[in-house]
């Protein structure tokens, strides 16, 4: 993972993956396999913390915008 970026832990088809906000929104919208927003975020400094409600909403908003544009 690149230093200086924020990553969100997603469970994709049973596998944990760290993704950027845009990647998380894209995969959450895919519908190809089960996807879950996990409860952890890795900040720019590499420290992990709980995900906020606002961050969860951002992932869902990105997914919704992608769905609307299909």
Sine and cosine of phi, psi and omega as CSV:
sin_phi,cos_phi,sin_psi,cos_psi,sin_omega,cos_omega
0.00,0.00,0.56,-0.83,-0.03,-1.00
-0.99,0.14,0.71,-0.70,0.10,-1.00
-0.93,0.38,0.57,-0.82,0.02,-1.00
1.00,-0.05,0.02,1.00,0.05,-1.00
-0.88,-0.47,0.39,-0.92,0.07,-1.00
-0.98,-0.18,0.72,-0.69,-0.01,-1.00
-0.84,-0.54,0.59,-0.81,-0.02,-1.00
-0.91,-0.40,0.70,-0.71,0.00,-1.00
-0.99,0.11,0.86,-0.52,0.02,-1.00
-0.86,-0.50,0.54,-0.84,0.12,-0.99
-0.95,-0.30,0.92,-0.40,-0.08,-1.00
-0.91,-0.42,0.93,-0.37,0.00,-1.00
0.81,0.59,0.61,0.79,0.04,-1.00
1.00,0.01,-0.15,0.99,-0.01,-1.00
-0.97,-0.24,0.72,-0.69,0.07,-1.00
-0.98,0.21,0.73,-0.68,0.04,-1.00
-0.64,-0.77,0.69,-0.73,0.10,-1.00
-1.00,0.00,0.78,-0.63,-0.07,-1.00
-0.68,-0.73,0.42,-0.91,0.14,-0.99
-0.94,0.34,0.18,-0.98,0.00,-1.00
-0.85,0.53,-0.74,0.68,-0.01,-1.00
-0.90,0.44,-0.68,0.74,0.04,-1.00
-0.89,0.46,-0.66,0.75,-0.01,-1.00
-0.89,0.46,-0.69,0.72,0.04,-1.00
-0.90,0.43,-0.64,0.77,0.00,-1.00
-0.90,0.43,-0.74,0.67,-0.03,-1.00
-0.94,0.33,-0.55,0.84,0.02,-1.00
-0.90,0.44,-0.49,0.87,0.00,-1.00
-1.00,0.08,-0.25,0.97,-0.21,-0.98
-0.85,0.53,-0.71,0.70,-0.03,-1.00
0.96,0.27,0.06,1.00,-0.03,-1.00
-0.99,0.16,-0.46,0.89,-0.04,-1.00
-0.38,-0.93,0.25,-0.97,-0.02,-1.00
-0.89,0.46,0.74,-0.67,0.02,-1.00
-0.73,-0.69,0.70,-0.72,0.02,-1.00
-0.74,-0.67,0.69,-0.73,0.12,-0.99
-0.99,0.17,0.90,-0.43,0.01,-1.00
-0.98,0.19,0.04,-1.00,-0.12,-0.99
-0.99,-0.13,0.27,0.96,-0.05,-1.00
-0.81,-0.59,0.50,-0.87,0.03,-1.00
-0.76,-0.65,0.63,-0.77,0.12,-0.99
-0.95,-0.32,0.91,-0.42,-0.04,-1.00
-0.96,0.26,0.10,-1.00,-0.04,-1.00
-0.80,0.60,-0.53,0.85,-0.05,-1.00
-1.00,0.02,0.06,1.00,0.02,-1.00
1.00,0.02,0.00,1.00,0.01,-1.00
-0.99,0.12,0.64,-0.77,0.05,-1.00
-1.00,-0.10,0.54,-0.84,0.02,-1.00
-0.49,-0.87,0.24,-0.97,0.07,-1.00
-0.92,0.38,0.53,-0.85,0.06,-1.00
-0.96,0.28,0.58,-0.82,0.03,-1.00
-1.00,-0.02,0.32,-0.95,0.08,-1.00
-0.87,0.49,-0.62,0.79,0.01,-1.00
-0.88,0.48,-0.67,0.75,0.01,-1.00
-0.92,0.39,-0.64,0.77,0.07,-1.00
-0.86,0.51,-0.69,0.72,0.01,-1.00
-0.88,0.48,-0.63,0.78,0.00,-1.00
-0.89,0.45,-0.67,0.74,0.02,-1.00
-0.88,0.47,-0.72,0.69,0.00,-1.00
-0.90,0.43,-0.65,0.76,0.02,-1.00
-0.88,0.48,-0.67,0.74,0.04,-1.00
-0.88,0.47,-0.72,0.70,0.02,-1.00
-0.87,0.48,-0.68,0.73,0.00,-1.00
-0.90,0.44,-0.68,0.74,0.03,-1.00
-0.88,0.47,-0.63,0.77,0.02,-1.00
-0.90,0.43,-0.67,0.74,-0.01,-1.00
-0.89,0.45,-0.66,0.75,-0.02,-1.00
-0.91,0.41,-0.49,0.87,-0.06,-1.00
-1.00,0.04,-0.03,1.00,-0.01,-1.00
-0.99,0.16,0.00,0.00,0.00,0.00
